[in-house]
Amino acid sequence: MSKCWLPAVSGSLCAARAAVRRRADKRIFPMSEPFFKTDCPSCGAPVHAHSATAVTLVCGYCNSLLLRQDDGVVDTGRDSALLEDFSPLQIGTTGTFGTQNFTLVGRLQARYDVGVWNEWYVLFDDGSSGWLAEAGDQYVFTVPAAERPAAEPPPFDALAAGESRLVYRDKAFVASDVRHITLSQAAAEGELPFALPPQMTNRVADWRCEHLFLTTDYAAEPPEIFVGRGVTLEELKLGHTRSSETIADSAGRLKGTRRAESCPNCGSEVQWIAGLTPTVICPSCHSDLSTDGGKAELVRQNGMRQEQQRRLTLPLGAQGRINGKTYTVIGAVCKDELDPDDAWRMLHGGYVEELYPEGQWTEYLLFEPQSGFLWLVETRQGEWSVSETLNRWPTLQGQSLVPRNGRKLYDYGGRVRYAVGAFYWHIRADDVNYYTDYDQGQSKLCIERSPSEVAWSKSTPVSYAHIREWFGLKADAPAYQAKMTPDRQAFSWPKLLKYVFVLINLPAILTALDRDGFTGFALVAGITAAVAWFIIRAGRFAGLMNEPNQDDEA
């Protein structure tokens, strides 16, 4: 099994950016000399702007959202309620992109239907600007496209993730994310080159071609285009980042106006921030709650409390030393394996009367403050792999989604059975995805499809001995009672019958070859005992493979 999940990045804010960029002065003043200084009208603290095009400013003391007008600022009456997340980035972080040095001067934190992500406003030393999108474990640099594609992008309603193509500068891009997005009460920090509306709705599509990234924003006609590429934090050579201690201390805490209420299902306290978090999962009973109306209303009662008591090989909070860095298990999701035809039908809006899980696997989300996220995948037969979402897609064969030099292994479906802990997207029980695995030497490539997006991941097998060493586990590898398909290899009764046939005829063969009969008798006795032992073990193995999973029945 492989793991991949790629939340949409970058595209959803393009409408606001496009309007600003069409009228903005391209000249940007360096960070060392603030272009604009004033006092916050709410608390009196000093407020600085380093960009000549800054329109929105956020007070660093009271979090008031300010709108620049002429030589002053106006308090919009809104608080910029920022969710402190796992990001190592912050205002003032420096780095290098290509040959240019840059500084992060602004941050827009927005939500959509499955998660929250950050857009960092970047100022380069040469006076130009750009954006660094951060969503989970993915980072993308984007700038406005310098030219139009030879053929205009297809109409939005005709787009399909994984199906639609767009050629730009002789590169064939595949639609990786297609969706309607509503931004409500997005939070900001630092400065931004546009006014931040209370709510914004847009239609966007993200496209990928190997390491290249492209966004089409359908708020304009023809669609506005932004281009860039996936990056890693290591290659950006970052400075002045948040320390591991700061991230660990503040991640998940809310800065700004908080709301708290008792869970309507179990009574435990649930905290959220108005306008930023549309849904929350109760930390005690894991019920899905809606907060859109200002109150915590029960969406779905969940029995995950019992599921959580089931033993995980790696419990939440477990720490492992991997490649010289200490990772912490912050989330775990258990998935049922589904028949690929059923999963494909459900993915395209079809109805399946009954689903029969063919196996299970567990995905553990690990986090290290400076390195980000990492996945460990555990199958029911006790096989482990390290998995990472690919920010650089594999080279594909022609118009297909088949990787070049990749041999197809199998198709299968996956459905979320339950999840515990924290994730960088809104995970829902019964979410269904479709997977295809390809062989790549010692590793596997996996393409994962959902109704709105397509993503690639790479998994590398690792032994349980390594898992035990990394996490300091004392127990041996757990014994499982069911295997997953398509890896399941049913017991071969024809092979067993061949052994029985040889056993039956062995006395006659050996007696004919042995004149005195004693040697033949001894050999027959020894071989008979060995084959009998094998048959007994094989029979037990076959019975074990056919036993129903008691945990599943429960």
N, C-alpha and C positions, 0 to 999 in steps of 0.2 A: 504494500500500500504506500501511496505517496500523499503528501500534503501540500496543498497550495491554496492560497487565498489572497486575492489582490483587490482591495477596495479601490474604487475609482479615485483618481487623483487629478488635480490641476484643472480639469475642464470646467467644473461647475461655476467658477468665479470669472470666467472669461468675459461674460457680458459686461460686468462692471469694469473690468480692466480695459476692454476694447473702447468703451465710450471715453474713458479718461485718456487713453493713449492717443486717440485721434486728435485730442485738443491740447495735450500736455506739452509743456516746454521740455525739450530733451535734455536741457542742461541740469545736472545734479551737482550740488555742492558737497564736498567731502565731509565725512563725519566729524572731523576735528574742528570744523567751523560751523556751528549751527546757523542755518539760514534765517531762522525765525525763533524769537524768544518771547514768552509772555507768561502770565500767571494763570493758574487754573481758576475759573470763576466760581468753582464749587468749594475748593478748600484753600486756595491761595498758594499752592505749591508751584514751583517753576515748571514750565512746560517748554520743551525745545523741539524744533523741527529741523532736520538736516537736509531735507529735500525741498527744492523750490516748488515742486508739484504736490506737496503734502496737503491733503484736504481734510482727512480725519486724523485727530490726535487723541491719545488716551493718556489721562493723567496717571503717572506711575505711583501716586500715593492713594488717591481715592477711587481710581478706576472709572472716573466719569468719562463718558464718550463726548468729545468736543468736536465741533465743526468750525473750521477756519473760515473767517469772513474778513476780507480786506486785511487790516493790520491787527486784528484781534481774533478771539475765538468765542464761540457761543456754546453754552452747555445744552446738549440735546435733551437732557432730562433722563437719559438712559445710562445704566451702569453697564460697563463692559465686563460681564461675569465670565472670567476665564477659567477653564478647567485645567488644573495642573496635571499634566500627563507624564508619559515616560520619555518625552523628548530630551535629548542632550543639548538641543539648540536653545538659544536665548537671544534677546536683543543685545547687540554688540558682538556676537560671535563673528569671527573673521575666518576667511578661507581663501582658496584659490580655485578658480574654475577655468580650465584651459591655461591661458597665459596671464589672466587678469586676477588681481586681488579683489575681494569683495567684503562687505560688511552687512550683516542683517540689521535692518532699522525698523522693520514693522512685521507684525504677525496678524493674520486673520485666521481665527479658529471657527470652523463651520461644521455643521452636521448635515447629513442626509439620511436616507431611510435606513441605512445599515451601519452608520458609524460617524465618527468625528475625525476630522483631519486638520492639518495646519498648512497655511500658505504663508511663506516667509517672503517679505519684500526685500529685495537685494539691491544694494548700491555698489557699483564697481568703481574702481579708482579713476577710470577714464571719464566718469560722469554719466555713464549709461546705467540702466536698471534692468532687472529681471525678476524672476520668481523661482523659489525653491519650494516645491510641493512635498509634503511629508505625510504619508498615510501608512500607519503601521510600520512595517519593515521596508517600505519602498520610498525612494527619493527620486525626484525628477526636476531638472532645470528646464524652464521654458521661456521663450521670447516670441514676440509677434513674427509671423512668417514674412520673409522678405519678398516672396513672390507667390502667385496663385498656382495651383496644380494645373496640368495640361487639361484635365477634365474635372469639372466641378464635382464636389462631393454629392453623393446620392441624397434624395430627400430624407428627412429624418424618419418619417414613418416607414420608409423602405429598408431601414438599417436593421441588421441582426448581428449580435455579438458572435464572432467566430465564422460568420458567413460573408459579410460585406467586405469589399476591397476598395482601396484608394491608392492611386499611384501619385507619388510626389517626388520630384527630382529623380525619376527612374527607379525609385524604391517602392515595392509593393507592400502597403500597410494593411494589416488585418484589424477590423473593429474589435477591440478588446473590452470595451465597456460602453453600453448604450442605455441611457435612462433619462427620465424626467427627474429633475432635482428641485426641491424646495428648500431654500435656506431661511431659517427663522431665527431671529435674535442671534445672529453670528457675533462672536466676541472678538475684540481686537486688542492689540498691544502696540505701543510705539506709534508709528505713523504709517498712513496708507495714502495712495494717490487718488482716492475716490471717496465719495460720501457713502457711508454704510447704511443701506436701507433696512428697516425693521424686518422686511421679508422680501425674498426674491425667488421667482420661479423661472426655470430655464430648461432647455433641452440641449444636451451635450453628448458628444461621442468621443471616446479616446481610441487611438489607433496605435499599433505597435509594429515595428519591423526590426528584429534583433535588438540592438541597444537604442534605437531611435524611437522617439515618442512624438505623437501629433494629436492635437485636439481640434475638433470642429465645434464652434459655438453657433447654434442655430437661432440665437436671439436676433441676429442680423441677416439680411439677404443681399448678396450671397453669404454663406456662413463665414464667420471670422475664423482664421486659422492661426494656431500657435504651434511652434515646433520646439523640440528640445531632445534631451536624451536622459536615460536613467543613469544615476550616479550612486556611488557609495560614499559614506562619510570618510572612509580612509583616504580616498583619492582627492577629497576636497581639502585635505591638510588643515583641519579646523583648529582654531585657537579660541580661548575664552569661552569654552563650553561649560555647561553645568557639571558639577562634580557628581560622582556616583552617590555620595552621601546625600547631596541635595535632592537628587532624583528619588532616591529610596525614601527620603523623609516626606516629600511633598506629593509624589505620584498618586493621583486619584483624589486628592483633596480639592475642594472647591474654593476658589478665591472670588469673592463677590457675595451676592445675596443668596443665601441658602434657604431651602425649605425642608422641613422634616415632618414626617407623619408616620403613624403606625400602619404596618402592612395590613390590609383588609383580610388577608388569609390567615396569618399566624400571629399578628400583633407586634412583631418586632419593629424597631425603628428603621425607617428608610429615609435617606437623604438624597436630595437632587437639587438642581438649580433651574429655576423657572426660565423657560424659553430656550434652553440649551439642550436639555436631556429629554427627549420625547418619551422614552421608555426606560424603566429601570428594572433590574432583577433583584428581588428581595434577597439580602445576604443570608437570611436564615432558612427560608423555605424555597427560595428560587422561583417564586411565582412571577409571572410577567405582569408588570404594572404600567399603566399609562399615566403620564403627568401633564398631558396637554391642557387639561381643564383646570390646572392649578391644584388639583388634589390627586392623591395616589389611588387610582381606580383599578380594580382587578380586571386584567384582560384574560389571563389564563391561569387557573390554579394548577400548580405543578407538584408532582409527587417526587421531585428530585431529592427530597430529604432522604427517602429510603434508598434511592440510587446512590447517593453520595456515600452512604454507609458501606456500600460494596467496596471491597478493598482495591485500591489503585496500587499498582506496583510502585509508582512514584507519587506520593501524597503531595497535596498542595503545600508549598513552602519548603519542599525539599531542595537542597542546594547541591550542585554538582560542579566539580572542577573539570572544565572541558577546554583543551588547548590553552591552558594557563590562565583561564578566566573563570570566575565563579558565577554560574547561572542559577537562577531560582525558578522553580516550577510555579507559575502564576495561574495556569488554567489547564483544564483537561476536558476533552470532549470525546464521548463514546459514539461511534457510528455503526449502524447496521449496514451490512453489505446487501445490495439489492440486485435482482436480475437486471442486466443492462437494458433489455427491451422495455421492462417496466419503468426504469428510471428515465429512459429517453422519452417515453410516452408522457410521463408526468412533467418532464422538463418543457415539453411543447404544449402543455395545457390539456393533455389527454387524461382520461379517467381510468384508474386501475381499481377494480373492485376489492381485491385483497392482495396485500403484500406479504410475501413470505421471506423474511430475512435469511440469507444464506451464510451468515457469519457476522463477525464484529471486529472492529479494531479501535484502538484508542490513540488519540493524538494529544501530546503534552506540549503546551506552549511555555517556553523558557525565555527568561529575560535577563540581560546583563546591561547595566546602565550605559556603558560606552559602546558596546557592540550591537545592542538592540535585541531583536527577537530570533529565536531558533526553535525548531520543532523536532521532537522525538516521536516516532511512530512505533507502536507496539501492536503486532497482530495476535490473533488468538492462538496461533501455534507457537508463540514465544519468540518470533523473529522481530528484530529491532532495526531501525534505520534513522539516520539523521537527515532531516529534510529542510530545504530552504526554498522560499519563493524566488523565482528568477526575475530579476529586473532587466536582464538581457535575454530575450527570447531566442530559442534555437533557430538556425537557418532551416527554412521549410522547403519542401519539394513542390515547386511550381505553385499552383493555386490551392493546394491542399493544406491541411494542418498537420501533415506528417513530417517529422524532423528528418533532415537529410542524414543518411547513414544510420537511421534508427529502425530497428526491427520491432514491429508491433508485438506486444505480449498478450494483452487482453483488455476487454472493456468490462466495466462494472459500474454499478450505481452505489451511492452512499446516502444514508438518511441520518440526520442528527437524532440520536436517541436521548441523550442528556448531556448537559455541560455543567461544570462547576468552576468557580474561580473568575478571573478577569480576562477579557479579550479586547482587542483593538477594533472590534466591530460588534454589531448587535447580532448575536447568535440566537437562533430560534430552534426550538424542538421541531422535528419533522421537516426541516429544510432538506431538499433533495438536490444532489449534484450528480453529474455524469463524468466518469473518469476513463481515460485511456492511458495505459502504461506502455512505454517503449524501452527496449534494451539499449543501454549505452555503456558497453564495457562492464566495468565493475559497479556502475550506477544505473538508476532508472530515471527516465524522464516521464513526467505525468502532466497531461493536459486536463484541466478541470473546467467544466462548463456549468454555469447556472443560467437562469433565464436572461440575465442582463450582462453577464461578463464571462470572459475566458481568461485563464491564467495558466502559467507553466510553473512546475517545481521540479527540483532534482533531489533524489534521495539516494543515500549511500548506506549500504548495510553495515551494521556494527554489532558485535557480539554482546551477549548478555554479560559476559565477563567484563567488558568495558563499562557497561552500564553500572554494574555492581561496584567497580573500582571508582568510577566518577562520583557516584552518590554515596559511597560507603555502605552499601547494602550488605547484610549478612546472610540473607536467605538465598537459597539456590533459585534457579529459574523456575517460575511458577508452572505448574502442570495444567494444561488446558484440555477440555473435553470436546472441542470442536475445532475444525480447520476451516479456513476461509477458501472460497472459490475465487478465482480460477486456480489457486495454488493447490486445491484439494486433489489428492491422488488417491482414488479409491483403491481398496485392497484388491489385488489381482487373484481371483479364484482360479483362473486357468493356469497360472503359474504354480499354484499350490497343487493342482491336480497332476501337473507334470512331475512334481516331486513325489507324489503318492505313487504314480505309475512306475517311476524308477525304483522306489522302495519295494514295491510288490515284486518286481522282476529281478531285483538285485540278488536274492538268494540263488536263483537258477543260474544267473550269469557267473557269480563267483564260484559256485559249486562246480560248474563246468571247467573253470580255469584252475581250480585247486584239486589236486588228485587225492590228497589225504583227508580233505574236508575240514580239518581243524582250523587252518588259517582262514578259510572262507567263513566258517562259523563265527570266529572271533571278529572278523571284519563286519559281517552282517549284524552281529549284536551291537557293535560300536556305532555303525552308521545308522542302524535302526533307532537307537537311543537318541542320536543327534538329530535325525529328521523328525522324530516324535516330539522332541523338545521344540524344534522350529515350528511344527504345526500348532502346538499348544500356544506358543507365543504369538504366532500369526493369527490364530483364532481370537485370542484376547485382544490383539490390536484391531482386528476387523470389527469386533464387537464394540470396542471403545469408540471407533470412528462412527458407528451407527447409533450410539447412545444419544438420546435427546439431552440437550443442555438444560440442566436443572435450573440454572440461573435464569435462562431465557424464559422458561415456563413460569418461573416465579413472577 
